[in-house]
C-alpha cells in the first residue's frame, strides 16, 4: 500500500510542478513582452485588465500550487488520507480548465 501512495504522490506532484513551471514562465514572459497579452482589452477576463493585476493573480496561482505540494508532502509524512491531495490537484486542474 505504501508503494501505491508514493506513485499517487509522484503523479499528482509532477502535475503541480509542471503547472508551477508554466506559471513562472508565464510571469516572466508577461514582464518581458507585455504587448503579447493585450492588457486593457474589455474582451479579456478581469485579470487581464492591467499587467499588475495579471502578475498578482498568477502569483496567487503559484502560491496555490506550492500549498498543494505541501499537502502532498504532509500526506506522505503524516499518513494523511491521499484523497485531500488528489482533490486539491483536481480542483486546481478544473480551475485552470475553466479559467483559460
C-alpha positions in Angstrom: 0.0 0.0 0.0 2.9 2.4 0.7 4.1 2.0 -2.9 0.7 3.0 -4.2 0.7 6.1 -2.1 4.2 7.1 -3.4 3.0 6.6 -7.0 -0.1 8.7 -6.4 2.1 11.4 -4.8 4.6 11.4 -7.7 1.9 11.6 -10.3 -0.1 14.5 -8.7 3.0 16.4 -7.6 4.5 16.1 -11.1 1.3 17.7 -12.5 1.6 20.5 -9.9 5.3 21.1 -10.6 4.7 21.2 -14.3 2.0 23.8 -13.9 4.2 25.8 -11.5 7.0 25.9 -14.1 4.4 27.0 -16.7 3.1 29.7 -14.5 6.5 31.0 -13.6 7.5 31.1 -17.3 4.2 33.0 -18.0 5.0 35.6 -15.4 8.5 36.1 -16.9 7.0 36.4 -20.4 4.3 38.9 -19.2 7.0 41.0 -17.7 9.3 40.9 -20.7 6.8 41.2 -23.5 3.5 42.8 -22.2 2.3 43.6 -25.8 1.6 39.9 -26.4 -1.0 39.8 -23.6 -3.4 42.6 -24.8 -3.7 44.1 -21.4 -6.6 46.5 -21.0 -8.9 44.8 -23.5 -12.5 44.6 -22.4 -13.0 41.2 -24.2 -10.4 39.6 -21.9 -11.0 38.3 -18.4 -10.8 40.7 -15.5 -7.2 39.7 -14.5 -6.0 40.8 -18.0 -7.1 44.4 -17.4 -3.7 45.5 -16.2 -0.2 43.9 -16.1 0.0 44.3 -12.3 -3.4 42.6 -11.8 -2.3 39.7 -14.1 1.0 39.3 -12.3 -0.8 39.3 -8.9 -3.4 36.7 -9.9 -0.7 34.4 -11.4 1.4 34.8 -8.3 -1.6 33.7 -6.2 -1.9 30.7 -8.5 1.8 29.9 -7.8 1.1 30.1 -4.1 -1.9 27.7 -4.6 0.4 25.2 -6.3 3.0 25.4 -3.5 0.3 24.8 -0.9 -0.8 21.8 -2.9 2.7 20.4 -2.9 2.9 21.0 0.8 -0.3 19.0 1.3 1.3 16.1 -0.7 4.4 16.1 1.4 2.4 16.0 4.6 0.2 13.2 3.2 3.4 11.1 2.8 4.9 12.0 6.1 1.9 12.0 8.5 -0.2 9.4 6.7 -3.0 11.8 6.0 -5.5 10.5 3.6 -4.5 10.8 0.0 -7.9 12.0 -1.2 -7.2 15.5 0.1 -4.2 15.8 -2.1 -5.9 14.3 -5.1 -9.0 16.5 -4.7 -6.8 19.6 -4.3 -5.0 18.8 -7.5 -8.3 18.1 -9.3 -9.8 21.4 -8.2 -6.7 23.2 -9.4 -6.9 21.5 -12.8 -10.6 22.3 -13.1 -9.8 25.9 -12.2 -7.2 26.0 -15.0 -9.6 24.3 -17.4 -12.5 26.7 -16.9 -10.5 29.8 -16.4 -8.4 29.8 -19.6 
